[in-house]
Amino acid sequence: MNAWELLPAIRDLYRRHPEFHHHKIWEIQILLWSLGYTADFEDEGEIRAACEVVWRGWGWTGEAA
C-alpha cells in the first residue's frame, strides 16, 4: 500500500483519535494494523509520507515524537 492509499486510513485514525498525532511512526503502523485499517504492517516510509500530508492539511507542525 502506498502513501496515497494510506491517506484515508490516516485521516480517519487522526480524526477519531487526535491524541495519536504525537505517537511515533512505528506506533502508528501498529495502530493501523490492530484497528483493522490495514491487513498487514505497512512500510514506515509510506506511513510517514501519508502522515505528513495529513499534518500539513490540518495545520499540525513537526513530526511524530
C-alpha positions as a printed NumPy array, in Angstrom:
array([[  0.   ,   0.   ,   0.   ],
       [  1.456,   3.38 ,  -0.916],
       [  1.117,   6.722,   0.865],
       [ -1.841,   7.838,  -1.272],
       [ -3.712,   4.636,  -0.468],
       [ -2.978,   5.116,   3.242],
       [ -4.298,   8.709,   3.349],
       [ -7.959,   7.837,   4.065],
       [ -6.933,   5.477,   6.875],
       [ -4.541,   8.01 ,   8.422],
       [ -7.133,  10.796,   8.208],
       [ -9.774,   8.619,   9.837],
       [ -7.377,   7.462,  12.56 ],
       [ -6.397,  11.037,  13.457],
       [-10.   ,  12.261,  13.198],
       [-11.159,   9.616,  15.673],
       [ -8.036,   9.742,  17.868],
       [ -6.224,  13.1  ,  17.547],
       [ -4.042,  12.18 ,  20.524],
       [ -2.227,   9.686,  18.246],
       [ -0.624,  12.629,  16.401],
       [  2.2  ,  12.526,  18.921],
       [  2.89 ,   8.795,  18.514],
       [  5.956,   7.523,  16.706],
       [  5.549,   6.193,  13.177],
       [  6.111,   2.578,  14.254],
       [  3.294,   3.013,  16.787],
       [  1.004,   4.363,  14.049],
       [  1.979,   1.323,  11.963],
       [  0.823,  -1.   ,  14.767],
       [ -2.353,   1.027,  15.378],
       [ -3.317,   0.91 ,  11.694],
       [ -2.96 ,  -2.862,  11.713],
       [ -4.514,  -3.573,  15.117],
       [ -7.531,  -1.324,  14.474],
       [ -8.164,  -3.014,  11.133],
       [ -7.194,  -0.161,   8.803],
       [ -4.608,  -2.376,   7.102],
       [ -4.295,  -6.147,   6.671],
       [ -0.554,  -6.165,   7.353],
       [  2.203,  -3.911,   8.657],
       [  2.758,  -1.224,   6.036],
       [  6.079,   0.406,   5.211],
       [  7.051,   3.092,   7.741],
       [  8.205,   5.424,   4.976],
       [  4.801,   5.273,   3.296],
       [  3.051,   5.849,   6.618],
       [  5.308,   8.821,   7.373],
       [  4.602,  10.352,   3.948],
       [  0.834,   9.974,   4.433],
       [  1.033,  11.381,   7.971],
       [  2.961,  14.424,   6.767],
       [  0.277,  15.18 ,   4.167],
       [ -2.42 ,  14.973,   6.847],
       [ -0.388,  17.064,   9.31 ],
       [  0.133,  19.832,   6.757],
       [ -3.535,  19.764,   5.781],
       [ -4.615,  20.13 ,   9.393],
       [ -2.002,  22.733,  10.298],
       [ -0.066,  20.443,  12.613],
       [  3.654,  21.06 ,  12.711],
       [  6.622,  18.906,  13.375],
       [  6.856,  15.19 ,  13.22 ],
       [  5.716,  12.324,  15.369],
       [  7.667,  12.136,  18.611]])
